[in-house]
Structure formats: C-alpha cells, structure tokens
Amino acid sequence: MDNAVMRPALIIRKAQEQDISGIAAIYDAILAEEEAGRRSVGWQRGVYPTEHTARAALRAGDLYVMEAEGRIVASCRINRHQEDSYAGFQWQHPARDEEVMVLHTLTVAPWAEGRGHAKAFVRFYEDHAAQNGYPCLRMDTNARNTAARSMYHKLGYAERGIVPTTFNGITGVMLVGLEKRISDPPPDGAAP
C-alpha cells in the first residue's frame, strides 16, 4: 500500500432549502470568531449576514454551497448584481453589465479552514463565469478583512479602490473592489 492521502470529495452545487441551517451555522461561527477578536471581517450579528441573507439568495436561485462528507463547509452567492458602491471603483476593465459576474458573501466554516475550500470556490466561480460567457469578474470585501484580501490577491484579483459606504446595513464600511478578467471582451456588438 502506498502513502497516498485520501481527501474527501468536495461537491459544489446550488443550495437547497435543507442547506439553510448549515449556511446559517457558518455565518454564526464566523460572527462568533469576529466577536471574540480572532478574526476581522467587518460583519455584525443580526445585521449581515443572517439566515435571511441566505434565504434571499436561495429564492433568487444564486446561492451555492460546498459540501464535504455530507456537511456544508462553505457557501457563496454568484450572480450579476453589482452593488451601488461599485460605481465608486476605478475598474481597469470597462465592461457592460452583461459581461460581469460577481461573487458575494464567500464563507468557509471556521472548523473547515486551511483546506483550500475558499480557493476551490473562487475557481468554481471563475469556471462558472467562463462557461457562461462572462469575461469580467468582480467582488468586494471589507478593508478590515485582510485575510480575504490577501487570498484574492494571490488568486490574481486586483484591488480597484476603497470606498466608504453603508453596506448590507452595516455603517462605516470601507469597501474594497476587486476585479479580474478571464477572457478578452467579445467584438463590439457581439453578445458575451
């Protein structure tokens, strides 16, 4: 027998109603870490994210989960919605709205960190965008979330500014805009 290490298969899929409690548990665990001073993401309990955040994304049909060994270990929302604050960023890659895909609220359960789940989810997002003809990827994070900023930088995302805003009900947020182009834009007038 060789010394190969068996890793459980990760499944990334659209979320279902029965996943909401697992997603909410991840939000709660991250908020508890924030409240204990062990992490700085800039979220606030009871404001954002909440179970309502996950339910709204589920209703919209753009909530995804990552499952390992039958347990939800990560979640995110992938859609084309650019927050109003995005108008304040200096995007390097001008793009029509129909060319942009956005990643929102990427979470990894504290008990599942350090296993590459966040990177795997970002790769899924990139593949999903490419397969659906979206050449420009955008996302945001709180300036306080230095761990996310560092990871996104390593994955090739460039910061395009920081704007002060009220974000998802949280006041005083310094929102960082991030961008990456995964393919050349289509010829003028052609659909992506």
C-alpha positions in Angstrom: 0.0 0.0 0.0 1.4 3.4 -0.9 1.4 6.5 1.3 -1.3 8.3 -0.6 -3.6 10.6 1.4 -7.3 10.2 0.7 -9.1 13.5 0.7 -12.9 13.6 0.9 -14.5 14.7 -2.3 -15.8 18.3 -2.4 -19.1 18.9 -4.0 -20.1 22.4 -5.1 -23.7 22.8 -6.0 -26.7 25.0 -6.0 -28.1 25.4 -2.5 -31.4 23.8 -1.4 -33.8 24.6 1.4 -32.3 21.9 3.6 -28.9 23.7 3.4 -30.0 26.9 5.0 -29.4 25.8 8.6 -25.8 24.7 7.7 -25.2 28.1 6.0 -26.6 30.0 8.9 -24.4 27.9 11.3 -21.3 29.0 9.3 -22.4 32.7 9.5 -22.9 32.3 13.2 -19.5 30.7 13.7 -17.7 33.4 11.7 -19.6 36.1 13.7 -18.6 34.4 17.0 -14.9 34.5 15.8 -15.3 38.2 15.0 -16.9 38.9 18.4 -14.1 37.1 20.2 -11.5 39.1 18.3 -10.0 36.1 16.5 -11.0 37.4 13.1 -11.8 40.7 11.4 -14.3 40.5 8.5 -16.5 43.5 9.4 -19.8 41.7 9.8 -22.4 42.4 12.5 -24.6 39.8 14.2 -28.3 40.4 13.4 -27.4 42.7 10.5 -25.3 40.8 8.0 -25.1 38.1 7.1 -28.2 36.4 8.6 -30.4 33.4 7.8 -32.5 35.9 5.8 -29.4 36.7 3.7 -29.1 33.0 2.7 -32.9 32.6 2.2 -33.0 35.7 -0.2 -30.1 34.2 -2.2 -31.8 30.8 -2.3 -35.1 32.4 -3.6 -33.0 34.3 -6.2 -31.5 31.0 -7.3 -27.9 32.1 -7.0 -26.8 30.6 -3.7 -24.1 27.8 -3.8 -22.7 25.5 -1.2 -19.7 23.4 -0.9 -20.2 20.0 0.8 -17.6 17.7 2.3 -18.5 14.3 3.7 -22.2 15.3 3.7 -21.7 18.6 5.6 -21.9 22.1 4.4 -18.4 23.7 4.8 -18.7 26.8 2.6 -21.2 29.0 0.7 -21.4 31.9 -1.6 -23.7 33.8 -3.9 -22.8 34.1 -7.6 -24.8 36.5 -9.8 -24.5 39.6 -12.0 -25.6 42.1 -9.3 -23.0 44.9 -8.9 -23.6 46.8 -5.7 -24.3 50.6 -6.0 -20.9 51.2 -4.3 -19.2 49.6 -7.3 -19.7 52.9 -9.2 -17.0 54.4 -6.9 -14.3 51.9 -8.0 -11.9 52.6 -10.8 -12.3 49.4 -12.8 -9.4 48.7 -15.1 -11.5 46.5 -17.4 -14.5 48.5 -18.6 -17.3 46.1 -19.1 -21.0 46.2 -19.9 -23.2 44.9 -17.1 -24.0 41.7 -19.1 -20.2 40.9 -19.2 -19.7 40.9 -15.4 -20.2 38.1 -12.9 -20.0 38.9 -9.2 -19.1 36.8 -6.2 -20.8 37.7 -2.9 -20.6 36.5 0.7 -18.0 33.8 0.3 -17.8 31.9 3.6 -15.9 29.0 4.9 -16.7 27.3 8.2 -14.0 28.0 10.8 -13.9 24.2 11.5 -13.1 23.6 7.8 -10.5 26.3 7.2 -7.0 25.7 5.9 -8.0 23.1 3.4 -8.3 25.2 0.3 -12.0 25.5 0.3 -12.2 29.2 -0.4 -9.7 28.9 -3.3 -11.7 26.0 -4.7 -14.9 28.1 -4.5 -13.2 31.0 -6.3 -12.0 28.6 -9.0 -15.6 27.3 -9.3 -16.8 30.9 -9.7 -14.2 31.6 -12.4 -15.1 28.4 -14.3 -18.8 29.2 -14.0 -18.3 32.7 -15.4 -16.1 31.4 -18.2 -18.6 28.7 -19.2 -21.5 31.2 -19.2 -19.6 33.9 -21.2 -18.8 36.4 -18.5 -15.2 37.7 -19.1 -15.1 40.1 -16.2 -15.1 39.0 -12.6 -15.8 41.4 -9.7 -16.2 41.1 -6.0 -15.9 43.1 -2.8 -14.7 42.7 0.7 -14.4 44.9 3.8 -11.0 46.6 4.0 -10.7 45.1 7.5 -10.8 41.6 6.0 -7.0 41.3 5.4 -7.1 37.5 5.1 -9.6 37.6 2.2 -7.7 40.5 0.5 -4.5 38.5 0.6 -6.1 35.4 -0.8 -7.8 37.3 -3.6 -4.5 39.0 -4.5 -2.8 35.6 -4.7 -5.6 34.4 -7.0 -5.0 37.3 -9.4 -7.6 39.7 -8.3 -6.6 43.4 -8.4 -7.9 45.9 -5.9 -9.6 48.8 -7.7 -10.2 51.2 -4.9 -11.7 51.5 -1.4 -15.0 53.4 -1.0 -16.7 54.4 2.3 -20.3 53.1 2.4 -23.1 51.6 4.3 -23.0 48.0 3.1 -25.8 45.5 3.7 -27.0 47.6 6.6 -23.5 48.0 8.3 -22.4 51.6 8.5 -18.9 52.9 8.2 -17.7 50.1 5.9 -14.6 50.7 3.8 -15.4 48.6 0.8 -12.7 47.2 -1.4 -13.5 46.4 -5.0 -11.6 43.6 -6.7 -11.5 42.6 -10.3 -10.1 40.0 -12.7 -10.6 39.5 -16.4 -10.7 35.9 -17.5 -11.0 36.4 -21.3 -10.9 39.1 -23.9 -14.1 41.0 -24.4 -16.2 40.0 -27.4 -16.1 42.1 -30.6 -18.3 45.3 -30.4 -22.0 44.4 -30.6 -21.4 40.7 -30.0 -23.1 39.1 -27.0 -20.7 37.6 -24.4 
